[in-house]
């Protein structure tokens, strides 16, 4: 069950990063940064980091460069405590 959640939340975060990048390039409605952070915080940080790399999105924002890896570390610690 936990594995399914982790996979799903990371796919959602990855897609959100891709959609937000597309929207940014086309001057359309954007996904709020707080939503991207929330998805990363609840387990989607690997998908967010992969999205940053593949879509070249939010890579200059210090908050993303610091918080996504921090959330990843927190999530790894929590996953290890659950198991």
Order of alpha helices (4+ residues) and beta strands (2+ residues): alpha-alpha-alpha-alpha
